[in-house]
Amino acid sequence: MRGRNHDSAWPRARRITGYRQARALCGLGVLATLILAGAAGSRAAQAPAAQPVRVIAFGGVSTVPLLIAEARGIFSRHGVKVVVEFTPNSQVLRDGLAAGKYDVAHAAVDNAVAMVETAGADVVIVMGSDDSMNELVVQPAVESVAALRGKTIIVDAPNTAYALQLRKILLGRGLVAGEDYTVKPIGGTPQRLEAMLQNTEYAASMLNPPFSLQARREGLKSLGFASQLIGPYQGIGAFALRSWARDNRQTLVRYMAAYIEALRWFLDPANKTDAIAFLATGLKLQAGVAGETYAQAAASPGGLAPDARLSIDGLKNVLKLRAEIERQWDGTPPPAERYYDLTYHEAALSRLAGRTKSSKVGL
């Protein structure tokens, strides 16, 4: 399932390779040139250094804006220097963020809730992304959810995020984990797809694009979208240690503004061809899969949330699932406000609005 190389579609930064040699400069012309050069040098000296941001994320369509922001120089224009590491599973992501190895994580926001409630890490959700775009993908012989009785389902971690989605779907058909079926941790979405293709004993998993699309091309089938089976759900989002977010507020706002700007570019129909090329190159997809992935990601509703807005109703359902499936909080979910702070998102949008206004007046 290797895609073509689309390096030519990636925007490239233009570099100034030399200067025109001035000729016949004399008198006031020489003086003016020296003054301008000195002013330019002073501005360069005063320009703040780009602030580093260490990011850990799952590879997938929701992280393509990170690739776009880097390739198109958007991070640089917002004054941040971003290093992205892709995680093999949620445990590595959670442990690394809690230890301060990373500054920002992009993953299912239920991981943030789990960090607060089970690991004692004070993290805060600052941005949304999507409703997970997950589908219940099964082996060809599985005809229904009820037919998963006695089977093995595979997950990332058994007590967070998409595993809770799947357990809720099965519970709705009277199937209880550990009694009616086996739950086996495998890892992130690409690892789970590969495991299902290699071992037909792995009967089901939750997969999102492009992996859900690749699964169907390989003969697996879908029993429906999570949003149809369990209602609104906040899937991927961005979160950070609350202390780091507070102490590095301007850096975080600049980072989020760059991400949102890249997301806007990605979702703009005028950029569809180049956006699909980014998907094909960044996620190593065949052209057809990249096109289908873009169509799903750009769909409204159901795709990437415009401006990466957080769904409060979706987050409430995340908490409801954790209360019901994991029996936390004695079965009664706490207020969603405990886990997010949207002031960073509001500041990022204000920054983008200010930049747009400045560009219109030629500043």
C-alpha positions, 0 to 999 in steps of 0.5 A: 500500500505504498503511495507515489512520491509527491515531493513536487507537491510540497511547497518549498521555501524560497531563499534569497541567494544573493544581492544585486550589486548597487552601482553608481551610489554616491552622496545622499544615495549612499547615506540613505542606503546605509541608514536603511541597512542599519535599520534592517539590521536592527530589526533583525537583531531585535526579532525574537528567536523562534520558541521551541514546541515539542509535540507528540501525536498519533499519525493520521489525518488530524496531524496533517496540519502539522506537516502543512504548517512546517512545509509552508513555513507557517510555524516559522511565521508564528515564531515557533520551532516545532519538533513532532514525534509520532507515538506507537501507542497512547501509553508512550504519549501519556507517560512522555507528556506527564514527564515533561518530555513533550509540551503538547500532545495530539490524541483522543482527549479521553487520554487527557481525562485518564491522565488527570483521573488515573495518573494524577497529571494535571493536564488541560485540553486546549483544542479539538479536532474531530469526532474520531471519524472511527468505524467499527471494522470487522473481519469479513465473516462477522455479520453483526455486532452480536456476532462478536460474542466469543471473539477477540477485539483489539484496542490501543489501551483497554481503558481509554478512548476508542476502546471505550467506544467499542466496549460501549457499542458491544455493551449495547448488544448485551456483550460484556468485556471479559465475559462475552469477548476478549480485549487485547491491547495492540497499539495505535491505529496502523498497528491494529489494522496490520494486526487484523490483516495478519490474524483473522482471530482479531475480529474487530477494532475501531479504525479511522481514516485513512486506515478504515479506508485501507481496511475496506480495500483489503477486504475488511468491512465496516459495521458503522461509524461510532458517531452513529452508534454512540452519539456525539464524541470528541475524538482527537484534540490537543492537550498539555500540562496545565503548568506548561500551558500557563507558563508558556502561554504566548508560545502555546497560542502561537503554536495553536494559531499556526495549526489552525491556519494550516487546517484552514488551508487544508480545508479550503476547497481551492487547495484540494489538489495540493491538500490531497498531495500532502495526504499522499506524501505525509501519510504514504497513501495511494492516490485513491486512498488519499482522495477518499481520506480528504473527502471524509476529512473535509466533510461537514459535519463528520470531518475535521472541525473547522478551526479545531473547535472543541465539541463540549457535547462530545466531551460530555459523552467521553466522560459519560462513557468513562463513568459507565464503562469504567465505573469512575466517579461512582457512575456520575461524570463530573462537569466537562469544564474541569478538563478544558480551557478554551482561552488559549483557543480564543487567543489563537483565533484573535491572533489570526484575525489580527494578522488577517487585518494587518495584511489587508491594510498592508502592515 
